[in-house]
Amino acid sequence: MNAIQKNDDYKMISTFLFEKFGKVALTPKETASVLGKTEAGLKQDRDENIGIPYTRLNRKDRGKPLYSITAIAKTIVDNQIKIFN
């Protein structure tokens, strides 16, 4: 997949997520539903410093984690596996 196609895919998925949720950052519950993961799986990724980049509400260590729709879109696109026949 070339860079132009990736950028188009990022934009398409980000637009879809914004239209569905009406905001630019999603809660772990919303993010888990989009990705087909569990909230516990997202927490484990955060604890291990892997997975989707996130921010904490009010920049506090215990603040609510939020995932930007662009980070979610990038994760979806960048982790695609292409099958060629």
C-alpha positions as CSV (number, residue, x, y, z in Angstrom):
1,M,0.0,0.0,0.0
2,N,1.5,3.3,-1.0
3,A,1.6,6.5,1.2
4,I,-1.2,8.2,-0.7
5,Q,-3.5,5.2,-0.3
6,K,-2.7,5.0,3.4
7,N,-3.5,8.7,3.9
8,D,-6.8,8.2,2.2
9,D,-7.6,5.2,4.4
10,Y,-6.6,7.2,7.5
11,K,-8.9,10.0,6.5
12,M,-11.8,7.7,5.6
13,I,-11.7,5.8,8.9
14,S,-11.2,8.9,11.0
15,T,-14.2,10.5,9.2
16,F,-16.3,7.4,9.9
17,L,-15.3,7.4,13.6
18,F,-16.1,11.1,14.0
19,E,-19.5,10.7,12.3
20,K,-20.3,7.7,14.5
21,F,-19.1,9.1,17.8
22,G,-19.2,12.9,17.3
23,K,-15.9,13.5,19.0
24,V,-12.2,13.4,18.2
25,A,-11.1,11.1,21.1
26,L,-12.7,7.9,22.3
27,T,-12.9,6.2,25.7
28,P,-11.4,2.8,26.2
29,K,-14.8,1.2,26.0
30,E,-15.6,2.9,22.6
31,T,-12.1,2.1,21.3
32,A,-12.4,-1.5,22.3
33,S,-15.7,-1.8,20.4
34,V,-14.1,-0.3,17.3
35,L,-11.1,-2.6,17.4
36,G,-12.8,-5.8,18.6
37,K,-10.6,-5.9,21.7
38,T,-11.5,-5.8,25.4
39,E,-11.0,-2.9,27.7
40,A,-8.7,-5.1,29.7
41,G,-6.7,-5.8,26.6
42,L,-6.3,-2.0,26.0
43,K,-5.3,-1.5,29.6
44,Q,-2.7,-4.3,29.4
45,D,-1.3,-2.6,26.3
46,R,-1.1,0.7,28.2
47,D,0.6,-0.9,31.1
48,E,3.1,-2.6,28.8
49,N,3.6,0.7,26.8
50,I,2.6,-1.0,23.5
51,G,-0.4,-0.5,21.3
52,I,-2.3,2.6,20.4
53,P,-1.0,6.0,21.6
54,Y,-3.3,7.6,24.1
55,T,-3.6,10.6,26.3
56,R,-4.8,11.1,29.9
57,L,-7.6,13.5,30.6
58,N,-6.2,16.5,32.4
59,R,-2.7,15.1,31.9
60,K,-2.9,13.3,35.2
61,D,-1.4,9.9,35.9
62,R,-4.8,8.6,36.9
63,G,-6.8,10.6,34.4
64,K,-9.1,8.8,32.1
65,P,-7.3,7.5,29.0
66,L,-8.5,8.7,25.7
67,Y,-7.6,7.5,22.2
68,S,-7.7,9.9,19.3
69,I,-9.6,8.8,16.3
70,T,-6.6,9.4,14.1
71,A,-4.4,7.1,16.2
72,I,-7.1,4.5,16.0
73,A,-7.4,4.9,12.2
74,K,-3.6,4.7,11.9
75,T,-3.5,1.5,13.9
76,I,-6.2,-0.1,11.8
77,V,-4.5,0.8,8.5
78,D,-1.0,0.1,9.5
79,N,-1.8,-3.3,10.8
80,Q,-3.6,-4.5,7.7
81,I,-2.4,-7.8,6.2
82,K,-2.7,-7.9,2.5
83,I,-3.5,-11.3,0.9
84,F,-2.6,-11.7,-2.7
85,N,-4.0,-14.5,-4.9
